[in-house]
Amino acid sequence: MKKIIAVAALMAVTAANAQDLSFGDVNYFLKQGQLNFLADVNHRTQQFTTDITATNTVTSRTEGNFVFGQLGYGLSDRLNLTAGVEYAFNVKVDDTYVGAGVTNPNPSSITQDGLANPQLGVNYRFLSQTDERYNWDFGALASIRIEDAETGSSNPTSTDVSNGNASNGRSSIEINTRFGRKWNEANEWQLAAGLIHNLDGEYTIVSSGGDTKLDVDASQDFFLRATYQYRPVHEFMMSLMLQATQFGSYETQNQANATDASTDSRLDLQSMFTAKYLVTSNFIVKFRYGLGHLPDFDQTDLELRKRRSKVMGIGIDWLF
């Protein structure tokens, strides 16, 4: 009987220790007074092809570098605050035209550099596996436009190009929830879902022949995300993330002539592999590689097809 009790006690202690969350875990939550700084440098490419006229096709390729920094603070063991911003640099858009009347199939690259919309977030830990079996969080994230959004343009019949910036013409509010568990020292999972409300806004298509200002209606996006992390030793972690995002349809209106244009809804799929190494007890370096699985969709009378995306980057995660 004593042996049975001893074994049961040992199993209980082992199970409890296996459930302890450590820095670097997917479900880790900042404790009161902790600060966390993370920074990622990502190289992204995106591409699509569309027929702009019956005889003219354009393939648009965007490639560049994006630096994202975020500061988190543990207001309490159950309430965290975050602030982050992304900066795009050396982001080039190459439009390759093919078809009748094309005099300059490879014009100079358009740039879309600058600050993206800053983000402010709050996260609340409703359940913690320290006390319960699972971790369950609720969060809110606001993306705030701080400057006018400008989209560059090029001309298939000349060398004229006009550069834009990285601002989004619409602010947004996201409500999300995350549910997960680390069930032993090596294995962990998390499921997440969120609703994003994009407020109405405006942006400008800049052109050497005259700018075009567009109003953009509000829309809603929804995402589901699943993440699994394997931590064979305390210092090394590997994770795989799969996310499905349903982008809602919306309309734009030309301010000059009230012409309407529409963008259809679509379901984009994203996969991301991440490897992390715990250099010290409070400092992590990481590598990321992701691919987009993107369907065709319509913008008014234009079909955006052969859509592709890829991201590769490195980063740090510093707890202090």
Contacts in CASP RR format, 6 or more apart in sequence:
PFRMAT RR
TARGET T0000
AUTHOR 0000-0000-0000
METHOD contacts of the structure
MODEL  1
MKKIIAVAALMAVTAANAQDLSFGDVNYFLKQGQLNFLADVNHRTQQFTT
DITATNTVTSRTEGNFVFGQLGYGLSDRLNLTAGVEYAFNVKVDDTYVGA
GVTNPNPSSITQDGLANPQLGVNYRFLSQTDERYNWDFGALASIRIEDAE
TGSSNPTSTDVSNGNASNGRSSIEINTRFGRKWNEANEWQLAAGLIHNLD
GEYTIVSSGGDTKLDVDASQDFFLRATYQYRPVHEFMMSLMLQATQFGSY
ETQNQANATDASTDSRLDLQSMFTAKYLVTSNFIVKFRYGLGHLPDFDQT
DLELRKRRSKVMGIGIDWLF
17 185 0 8 1.000
18 182 0 8 1.000
18 183 0 8 1.000
18 184 0 8 1.000
18 185 0 8 1.000
19 129 0 8 1.000
19 130 0 8 1.000
19 181 0 8 1.000
19 182 0 8 1.000
19 183 0 8 1.000
20 130 0 8 1.000
20 182 0 8 1.000
21 27 0 8 1.000
21 28 0 8 1.000
21 29 0 8 1.000
21 129 0 8 1.000
21 130 0 8 1.000
21 135 0 8 1.000
21 182 0 8 1.000
22 28 0 8 1.000
22 234 0 8 1.000
23 278 0 8 1.000
23 281 0 8 1.000
23 282 0 8 1.000
23 284 0 8 1.000
23 319 0 8 1.000
24 237 0 8 1.000
24 276 0 8 1.000
24 278 0 8 1.000
24 284 0 8 1.000
24 317 0 8 1.000
25 182 0 8 1.000
25 188 0 8 1.000
25 229 0 8 1.000
25 231 0 8 1.000
25 237 0 8 1.000
26 180 0 8 1.000
26 182 0 8 1.000
26 188 0 8 1.000
26 189 0 8 1.000
26 190 0 8 1.000
26 227 0 8 1.000
26 229 0 8 1.000
26 239 0 8 1.000
27 129 0 8 1.000
27 135 0 8 1.000
27 178 0 8 1.000
27 180 0 8 1.000
27 181 0 8 1.000
27 182 0 8 1.000
27 188 0 8 1.000
27 190 0 8 1.000
29 77 0 8 1.000
29 78 0 8 1.000
29 80 0 8 1.000
29 123 0 8 1.000
29 125 0 8 1.000
29 128 0 8 1.000
29 135 0 8 1.000
29 137 0 8 1.000
30 36 0 8 1.000
30 72 0 8 1.000
30 73 0 8 1.000
30 74 0 8 1.000
30 80 0 8 1.000
31 74 0 8 1.000
31 77 0 8 1.000
32 74 0 8 1.000
32 75 0 8 1.000
32 76 0 8 1.000
32 77 0 8 1.000
33 73 0 8 1.000
33 74 0 8 1.000
33 75 0 8 1.000
34 73 0 8 1.000
34 74 0 8 1.000
34 319 0 8 1.000
34 320 0 8 1.000
35 71 0 8 1.000
35 72 0 8 1.000
35 73 0 8 1.000
35 74 0 8 1.000
35 319 0 8 1.000
35 320 0 8 1.000
36 71 0 8 1.000
36 72 0 8 1.000
36 73 0 8 1.000
36 317 0 8 1.000
36 318 0 8 1.000
36 319 0 8 1.000
36 320 0 8 1.000
37 69 0 8 1.000
37 70 0 8 1.000
37 71 0 8 1.000
37 72 0 8 1.000
37 316 0 8 1.000
37 317 0 8 1.000
37 318 0 8 1.000
37 320 0 8 1.000
38 69 0 8 1.000
38 70 0 8 1.000
38 315 0 8 1.000
38 316 0 8 1.000
38 317 0 8 1.000
38 318 0 8 1.000
39 67 0 8 1.000
39 68 0 8 1.000
39 69 0 8 1.000
39 70 0 8 1.000
39 315 0 8 1.000
39 316 0 8 1.000
40 66 0 8 1.000
40 67 0 8 1.000
40 68 0 8 1.000
40 69 0 8 1.000
40 286 0 8 1.000
40 288 0 8 1.000
40 313 0 8 1.000
40 314 0 8 1.000
40 315 0 8 1.000
41 65 0 8 1.000
41 66 0 8 1.000
41 67 0 8 1.000
41 313 0 8 1.000
41 314 0 8 1.000
41 315 0 8 1.000
42 65 0 8 1.000
42 66 0 8 1.000
42 67 0 8 1.000
42 68 0 8 1.000
42 288 0 8 1.000
42 311 0 8 1.000
42 312 0 8 1.000
42 313 0 8 1.000
43 63 0 8 1.000
43 64 0 8 1.000
43 65 0 8 1.000
43 66 0 8 1.000
43 311 0 8 1.000
43 312 0 8 1.000
43 313 0 8 1.000
44 62 0 8 1.000
44 63 0 8 1.000
44 64 0 8 1.000
44 65 0 8 1.000
44 66 0 8 1.000
44 309 0 8 1.000
44 310 0 8 1.000
44 311 0 8 1.000
45 61 0 8 1.000
45 62 0 8 1.000
45 63 0 8 1.000
45 64 0 8 1.000
45 308 0 8 1.000
45 309 0 8 1.000
45 310 0 8 1.000
45 311 0 8 1.000
46 61 0 8 1.000
46 62 0 8 1.000
46 63 0 8 1.000
46 307 0 8 1.000
46 308 0 8 1.000
46 309 0 8 1.000
47 59 0 8 1.000
47 60 0 8 1.000
47 61 0 8 1.000
47 62 0 8 1.000
47 306 0 8 1.000
47 307 0 8 1.000
47 308 0 8 1.000
47 309 0 8 1.000
48 59 0 8 1.000
48 60 0 8 1.000
48 304 0 8 1.000
48 305 0 8 1.000
48 306 0 8 1.000
48 307 0 8 1.000
48 308 0 8 1.000
49 57 0 8 1.000
49 58 0 8 1.000
49 59 0 8 1.000
49 60 0 8 1.000
49 304 0 8 1.000
49 305 0 8 1.000
49 306 0 8 1.000
50 57 0 8 1.000
50 58 0 8 1.000
50 60 0 8 1.000
50 302 0 8 1.000
50 303 0 8 1.000
50 304 0 8 1.000
50 305 0 8 1.000
51 57 0 8 1.000
51 302 0 8 1.000
51 303 0 8 1.000
52 58 0 8 1.000
52 156 0 8 1.000
52 302 0 8 1.000
55 99 0 8 1.000
55 100 0 8 1.000
56 97 0 8 1.000
56 98 0 8 1.000
56 99 0 8 1.000
56 100 0 8 1.000
56 101 0 8 1.000
56 102 0 8 1.000
56 156 0 8 1.000
57 97 0 8 1.000
57 98 0 8 1.000
57 99 0 8 1.000
58 95 0 8 1.000
58 96 0 8 1.000
58 97 0 8 1.000
58 98 0 8 1.000
58 156 0 8 1.000
59 95 0 8 1.000
59 96 0 8 1.000
59 98 0 8 1.000
59 306 0 8 1.000
60 93 0 8 1.000
60 94 0 8 1.000
60 95 0 8 1.000
60 96 0 8 1.000
61 93 0 8 1.000
61 94 0 8 1.000
61 96 0 8 1.000
62 91 0 8 1.000
62 92 0 8 1.000
62 93 0 8 1.000
62 112 0 8 1.000
63 91 0 8 1.000
63 92 0 8 1.000
63 94 0 8 1.000
64 88 0 8 1.000
64 89 0 8 1.000
64 90 0 8 1.000
64 91 0 8 1.000
64 92 0 8 1.000
65 88 0 8 1.000
65 89 0 8 1.000
65 90 0 8 1.000
65 91 0 8 1.000
66 86 0 8 1.000
66 87 0 8 1.000
66 88 0 8 1.000
66 89 0 8 1.000
66 91 0 8 1.000
67 86 0 8 1.000
67 87 0 8 1.000
67 89 0 8 1.000
68 84 0 8 1.000
68 85 0 8 1.000
68 86 0 8 1.000
68 87 0 8 1.000
69 84 0 8 1.000
69 85 0 8 1.000
69 86 0 8 1.000
70 82 0 8 1.000
70 83 0 8 1.000
70 84 0 8 1.000
70 119 0 8 1.000
71 82 0 8 1.000
71 83 0 8 1.000
71 84 0 8 1.000
72 80 0 8 1.000
72 81 0 8 1.000
72 82 0 8 1.000
72 83 0 8 1.000
73 80 0 8 1.000
73 81 0 8 1.000
73 82 0 8 1.000
74 80 0 8 1.000
74 81 0 8 1.000
75 81 0 8 1.000
77 125 0 8 1.000
77 128 0 8 1.000
78 124 0 8 1.000
78 125 0 8 1.000
78 126 0 8 1.000
78 128 0 8 1.000
79 122 0 8 1.000
79 123 0 8 1.000
79 124 0 8 1.000
79 125 0 8 1.000
80 122 0 8 1.000
80 123 0 8 1.000
80 124 0 8 1.000
80 125 0 8 1.000
81 121 0 8 1.000
81 122 0 8 1.000
81 123 0 8 1.000
82 119 0 8 1.000
82 120 0 8 1.000
82 121 0 8 1.000
82 122 0 8 1.000
82 123 0 8 1.000
82 141 0 8 1.000
83 118 0 8 1.000
83 119 0 8 1.000
83 120 0 8 1.000
83 121 0 8 1.000
84 118 0 8 1.000
84 119 0 8 1.000
84 120 0 8 1.000
85 115 0 8 1.000
85 116 0 8 1.000
85 118 0 8 1.000
85 119 0 8 1.000
86 115 0 8 1.000
86 116 0 8 1.000
86 166 0 8 1.000
87 114 0 8 1.000
87 115 0 8 1.000
87 116 0 8 1.000
87 166 0 8 1.000
88 112 0 8 1.000
88 113 0 8 1.000
88 114 0 8 1.000
88 115 0 8 1.000
88 116 0 8 1.000
88 166 0 8 1.000
89 113 0 8 1.000
89 114 0 8 1.000
90 111 0 8 1.000
90 113 0 8 1.000
91 111 0 8 1.000
91 112 0 8 1.000
91 113 0 8 1.000
91 166 0 8 1.000
92 109 0 8 1.000
92 110 0 8 1.000
92 111 0 8 1.000
92 112 0 8 1.000
93 109 0 8 1.000
93 110 0 8 1.000
93 111 0 8 1.000
93 112 0 8 1.000
93 152 0 8 1.000
93 154 0 8 1.000
94 106 0 8 1.000
94 109 0 8 1.000
94 110 0 8 1.000
95 107 0 8 1.000
95 110 0 8 1.000
95 154 0 8 1.000
95 156 0 8 1.000
96 105 0 8 1.000
96 106 0 8 1.000
97 104 0 8 1.000
97 105 0 8 1.000
97 156 0 8 1.000
98 105 0 8 1.000
101 156 0 8 1.000
101 157 0 8 1.000
102 156 0 8 1.000
102 157 0 8 1.000
103 156 0 8 1.000
103 157 0 8 1.000
103 158 0 8 1.000
104 155 0 8 1.000
104 156 0 8 1.000
104 157 0 8 1.000
104 158 0 8 1.000
104 159 0 8 1.000
105 156 0 8 1.000
107 154 0 8 1.000
107 155 0 8 1.000
107 156 0 8 1.000
107 158 0 8 1.000
107 159 0 8 1.000
107 160 0 8 1.000
107 161 0 8 1.000
108 154 0 8 1.000
108 159 0 8 1.000
108 161 0 8 1.000
109 161 0 8 1.000
110 152 0 8 1.000
110 153 0 8 1.000
110 154 0 8 1.000
110 161 0 8 1.000
110 162 0 8 1.000
110 163 0 8 1.000
110 164 0 8 1.000
111 163 0 8 1.000
111 164 0 8 1.000
112 151 0 8 1.000
112 152 0 8 1.000
112 163 0 8 1.000
112 164 0 8 1.000
112 165 0 8 1.000
112 166 0 8 1.000
113 163 0 8 1.000
113 164 0 8 1.000
113 165 0 8 1.000
113 166 0 8 1.000
114 165 0 8 1.000
114 166 0 8 1.000
114 167 0 8 1.000
115 146 0 8 1.000
115 147 0 8 1.000
115 165 0 8 1.000
115 166 0 8 1.000
115 167 0 8 1.000
116 166 0 8 1.000
116 167 0 8 1.000
116 168 0 8 1.000
117 143 0 8 1.000
117 144 0 8 1.000
117 145 0 8 1.000
117 146 0 8 1.000
117 167 0 8 1.000
117 168 0 8 1.000
117 169 0 8 1.000
117 171 0 8 1.000
117 172 0 8 1.000
118 143 0 8 1.000
118 144 0 8 1.000
118 146 0 8 1.000
119 141 0 8 1.000
119 142 0 8 1.000
119 143 0 8 1.000
119 144 0 8 1.000
120 141 0 8 1.000
120 142 0 8 1.000
120 144 0 8 1.000
121 139 0 8 1.000
121 140 0 8 1.000
121 141 0 8 1.000
121 142 0 8 1.000
122 139 0 8 1.000
122 140 0 8 1.000
123 137 0 8 1.000
123 138 0 8 1.000
123 139 0 8 1.000
124 137 0 8 1.000
124 138 0 8 1.000
124 139 0 8 1.000
125 135 0 8 1.000
125 136 0 8 1.000
125 137 0 8 1.000
126 136 0 8 1.000
126 137 0 8 1.000
126 138 0 8 1.000
127 134 0 8 1.000
127 135 0 8 1.000
127 136 0 8 1.000
128 135 0 8 1.000
129 135 0 8 1.000
129 181 0 8 1.000
129 182 0 8 1.000
133 181 0 8 1.000
134 179 0 8 1.000
134 180 0 8 1.000
134 181 0 8 1.000
135 178 0 8 1.000
135 179 0 8 1.000
135 180 0 8 1.000
135 181 0 8 1.000
135 190 0 8 1.000
136 177 0 8 1.000
136 178 0 8 1.000
136 179 0 8 1.000
136 180 0 8 1.000
137 177 0 8 1.000
137 178 0 8 1.000
137 179 0 8 1.000
138 175 0 8 1.000
138 176 0 8 1.000
138 177 0 8 1.000
139 175 0 8 1.000
139 176 0 8 1.000
139 177 0 8 1.000
139 178 0 8 1.000
140 173 0 8 1.000
140 174 0 8 1.000
140 175 0 8 1.000
140 176 0 8 1.000
141 173 0 8 1.000
141 174 0 8 1.000
141 176 0 8 1.000
142 171 0 8 1.000
142 172 0 8 1.000
142 173 0 8 1.000
142 174 0 8 1.000
143 168 0 8 1.000
143 171 0 8 1.000
143 172 0 8 1.000
143 173 0 8 1.000
143 174 0 8 1.000
144 171 0 8 1.000
145 167 0 8 1.000
145 168 0 8 1.000
145 169 0 8 1.000
145 170 0 8 1.000
145 171 0 8 1.000
145 201 0 8 1.000
146 167 0 8 1.000
147 165 0 8 1.000
147 167 0 8 1.000
148 167 0 8 1.000
148 169 0 8 1.000
148 202 0 8 1.000
148 203 0 8 1.000
148 204 0 8 1.000
149 165 0 8 1.000
149 167 0 8 1.000
149 168 0 8 1.000
149 169 0 8 1.000
149 202 0 8 1.000
149 203 0 8 1.000
149 204 0 8 1.000
150 163 0 8 1.000
150 164 0 8 1.000
150 165 0 8 1.000
150 167 0 8 1.000
150 203 0 8 1.000
150 204 0 8 1.000
150 205 0 8 1.000
150 206 0 8 1.000
151 164 0 8 1.000
151 203 0 8 1.000
151 204 0 8 1.000
151 205 0 8 1.000
151 206 0 8 1.000
152 161 0 8 1.000
152 162 0 8 1.000
152 163 0 8 1.000
152 164 0 8 1.000
152 205 0 8 1.000
152 206 0 8 1.000
152 207 0 8 1.000
153 161 0 8 1.000
153 162 0 8 1.000
153 205 0 8 1.000
153 206 0 8 1.000
153 207 0 8 1.000
154 160 0 8 1.000
154 161 0 8 1.000
154 162 0 8 1.000
155 161 0 8 1.000
155 207 0 8 1.000
155 208 0 8 1.000
160 207 0 8 1.000
160 208 0 8 1.000
160 209 0 8 1.000
161 208 0 8 1.000
162 206 0 8 1.000
162 207 0 8 1.000
162 208 0 8 1.000
163 206 0 8 1.000
164 206 0 8 1.000
167 203 0 8 1.000
169 201 0 8 1.000
169 202 0 8 1.000
169 203 0 8 1.000
169 216 0 8 1.000
170 198 0 8 1.000
170 199 0 8 1.000
170 200 0 8 1.000
170 201 0 8 1.000
170 216 0 8 1.000
170 218 0 8 1.000
171 198 0 8 1.000
171 199 0 8 1.000
171 201 0 8 1.000
172 196 0 8 1.000
172 197 0 8 1.000
172 198 0 8 1.000
172 199 0 8 1.000
173 196 0 8 1.000
173 197 0 8 1.000
173 199 0 8 1.000
174 194 0 8 1.000
174 195 0 8 1.000
174 196 0 8 1.000
174 197 0 8 1.000
175 194 0 8 1.000
175 195 0 8 1.000
176 192 0 8 1.000
176 193 0 8 1.000
176 194 0 8 1.000
176 195 0 8 1.000
177 192 0 8 1.000
177 193 0 8 1.000
177 194 0 8 1.000
178 190 0 8 1.000
178 191 0 8 1.000
178 192 0 8 1.000
179 190 0 8 1.000
179 191 0 8 1.000
179 192 0 8 1.000
180 188 0 8 1.000
180 189 0 8 1.000
180 190 0 8 1.000
180 191 0 8 1.000
181 188 0 8 1.000
181 189 0 8 1.000
182 188 0 8 1.000
183 189 0 8 1.000
185 231 0 8 1.000
185 234 0 8 1.000
186 230 0 8 1.000
186 231 0 8 1.000
186 232 0 8 1.000
187 228 0 8 1.000
187 229 0 8 1.000
187 230 0 8 1.000
187 231 0 8 1.000
188 228 0 8 1.000
188 229 0 8 1.000
188 230 0 8 1.000
188 231 0 8 1.000
189 226 0 8 1.000
189 227 0 8 1.000
189 228 0 8 1.000
189 229 0 8 1.000
190 226 0 8 1.000
190 227 0 8 1.000
191 224 0 8 1.000
191 225 0 8 1.000
191 226 0 8 1.000
191 227 0 8 1.000
192 223 0 8 1.000
192 224 0 8 1.000
192 225 0 8 1.000
192 226 0 8 1.000
192 227 0 8 1.000
193 222 0 8 1.000
193 223 0 8 1.000
193 224 0 8 1.000
193 225 0 8 1.000
194 222 0 8 1.000
194 223 0 8 1.000
194 224 0 8 1.000
195 220 0 8 1.000
195 221 0 8 1.000
195 222 0 8 1.000
196 220 0 8 1.000
196 221 0 8 1.000
196 222 0 8 1.000
196 223 0 8 1.000
197 218 0 8 1.000
197 220 0 8 1.000
198 218 0 8 1.000
198 219 0 8 1.000
198 220 0 8 1.000
198 221 0 8 1.000
198 250 0 8 1.000
199 218 0 8 1.000
200 215 0 8 1.000
200 216 0 8 1.000
200 217 0 8 1.000
200 218 0 8 1.000
201 215 0 8 1.000
201 216 0 8 1.000
202 213 0 8 1.000
202 214 0 8 1.000
202 215 0 8 1.000
202 216 0 8 1.000
202 255 0 8 1.000
203 213 0 8 1.000
203 214 0 8 1.000
203 216 0 8 1.000
204 211 0 8 1.000
204 212 0 8 1.000
204 213 0 8 1.000
204 214 0 8 1.000
205 211 0 8 1.000
205 212 0 8 1.000
205 214 0 8 1.000
212 254 0 8 1.000
212 256 0 8 1.000
213 254 0 8 1.000
213 255 0 8 1.000
213 256 0 8 1.000
214 252 0 8 1.000
214 253 0 8 1.000
214 254 0 8 1.000
214 255 0 8 1.000
214 261 0 8 1.000
215 252 0 8 1.000
215 253 0 8 1.000
215 255 0 8 1.000
216 250 0 8 1.000
216 251 0 8 1.000
216 252 0 8 1.000
217 250 0 8 1.000
217 251 0 8 1.000
217 252 0 8 1.000
217 253 0 8 1.000
218 250 0 8 1.000
219 247 0 8 1.000
219 248 0 8 1.000
219 249 0 8 1.000
219 250 0 8 1.000
220 248 0 8 1.000
221 245 0 8 1.000
221 246 0 8 1.000
221 247 0 8 1.000
221 248 0 8 1.000
222 245 0 8 1.000
222 246 0 8 1.000
223 243 0 8 1.000
223 244 0 8 1.000
223 245 0 8 1.000
223 246 0 8 1.000
224 243 0 8 1.000
224 244 0 8 1.000
225 241 0 8 1.000
225 242 0 8 1.000
225 243 0 8 1.000
225 244 0 8 1.000
226 241 0 8 1.000
226 242 0 8 1.000
226 243 0 8 1.000
227 239 0 8 1.000
227 240 0 8 1.000
227 241 0 8 1.000
227 242 0 8 1.000
228 239 0 8 1.000
228 240 0 8 1.000
229 237 0 8 1.000
229 238 0 8 1.000
229 239 0 8 1.000
230 237 0 8 1.000
230 238 0 8 1.000
230 239 0 8 1.000
231 237 0 8 1.000
231 238 0 8 1.000
234 278 0 8 1.000
235 277 0 8 1.000
235 278 0 8 1.000
236 275 0 8 1.000
236 276 0 8 1.000
236 277 0 8 1.000
236 278 0 8 1.000
237 274 0 8 1.000
237 275 0 8 1.000
237 276 0 8 1.000
237 277 0 8 1.000
237 278 0 8 1.000
238 273 0 8 1.000
238 274 0 8 1.000
238 275 0 8 1.000
238 276 0 8 1.000
239 273 0 8 1.000
239 274 0 8 1.000
239 276 0 8 1.000
240 271 0 8 1.000
240 272 0 8 1.000
240 273 0 8 1.000
240 274 0 8 1.000
241 270 0 8 1.000
241 271 0 8 1.000
241 272 0 8 1.000
241 273 0 8 1.000
241 274 0 8 1.000
242 269 0 8 1.000
242 270 0 8 1.000
242 271 0 8 1.000
242 272 0 8 1.000
243 269 0 8 1.000
243 270 0 8 1.000
243 271 0 8 1.000
243 272 0 8 1.000
244 267 0 8 1.000
244 268 0 8 1.000
244 269 0 8 1.000
244 270 0 8 1.000
245 267 0 8 1.000
245 268 0 8 1.000
245 269 0 8 1.000
245 270 0 8 1.000
246 265 0 8 1.000
246 266 0 8 1.000
246 267 0 8 1.000
247 265 0 8 1.000
247 266 0 8 1.000
247 267 0 8 1.000
247 268 0 8 1.000
248 265 0 8 1.000
248 266 0 8 1.000
249 262 0 8 1.000
249 263 0 8 1.000
249 264 0 8 1.000
249 265 0 8 1.000
250 262 0 8 1.000
250 263 0 8 1.000
251 260 0 8 1.000
251 261 0 8 1.000
251 262 0 8 1.000
251 263 0 8 1.000
252 260 0 8 1.000
252 261 0 8 1.000
252 262 0 8 1.000
252 263 0 8 1.000
253 259 0 8 1.000
253 260 0 8 1.000
253 261 0 8 1.000
254 260 0 8 1.000
254 261 0 8 1.000
261 299 0 8 1.000
261 300 0 8 1.000
262 298 0 8 1.000
262 299 0 8 1.000
262 300 0 8 1.000
263 297 0 8 1.000
263 298 0 8 1.000
263 299 0 8 1.000
263 300 0 8 1.000
264 297 0 8 1.000
264 298 0 8 1.000
264 299 0 8 1.000
265 297 0 8 1.000
266 294 0 8 1.000
266 295 0 8 1.000
266 297 0 8 1.000
267 295 0 8 1.000
268 292 0 8 1.000
268 293 0 8 1.000
268 294 0 8 1.000
268 295 0 8 1.000
269 292 0 8 1.000
269 293 0 8 1.000
269 294 0 8 1.000
270 290 0 8 1.000
270 291 0 8 1.000
270 292 0 8 1.000
270 293 0 8 1.000
270 309 0 8 1.000
271 290 0 8 1.000
271 291 0 8 1.000
271 292 0 8 1.000
271 293 0 8 1.000
272 288 0 8 1.000
272 289 0 8 1.000
272 290 0 8 1.000
272 311 0 8 1.000
273 288 0 8 1.000
273 289 0 8 1.000
273 290 0 8 1.000
274 286 0 8 1.000
274 287 0 8 1.000
274 288 0 8 1.000
275 286 0 8 1.000
275 287 0 8 1.000
276 284 0 8 1.000
276 285 0 8 1.000
276 286 0 8 1.000
276 287 0 8 1.000
276 317 0 8 1.000
277 284 0 8 1.000
277 285 0 8 1.000
277 286 0 8 1.000
278 284 0 8 1.000
279 285 0 8 1.000
282 318 0 8 1.000
282 319 0 8 1.000
282 320 0 8 1.000
283 316 0 8 1.000
283 317 0 8 1.000
283 318 0 8 1.000
283 319 0 8 1.000
284 316 0 8 1.000
284 317 0 8 1.000
284 318 0 8 1.000
285 314 0 8 1.000
285 315 0 8 1.000
285 316 0 8 1.000
285 317 0 8 1.000
286 314 0 8 1.000
286 315 0 8 1.000
286 316 0 8 1.000
286 317 0 8 1.000
287 313 0 8 1.000
287 314 0 8 1.000
287 315 0 8 1.000
288 311 0 8 1.000
288 312 0 8 1.000
288 313 0 8 1.000
288 314 0 8 1.000
288 315 0 8 1.000
289 311 0 8 1.000
289 312 0 8 1.000
289 313 0 8 1.000
290 310 0 8 1.000
290 311 0 8 1.000
290 312 0 8 1.000
291 309 0 8 1.000
291 310 0 8 1.000
292 308 0 8 1.000
292 309 0 8 1.000
292 310 0 8 1.000
294 307 0 8 1.000
294 308 0 8 1.000
294 309 0 8 1.000
295 307 0 8 1.000
296 303 0 8 1.000
296 304 0 8 1.000
296 305 0 8 1.000
296 306 0 8 1.000
296 307 0 8 1.000
297 303 0 8 1.000
297 304 0 8 1.000
298 304 0 8 1.000
END
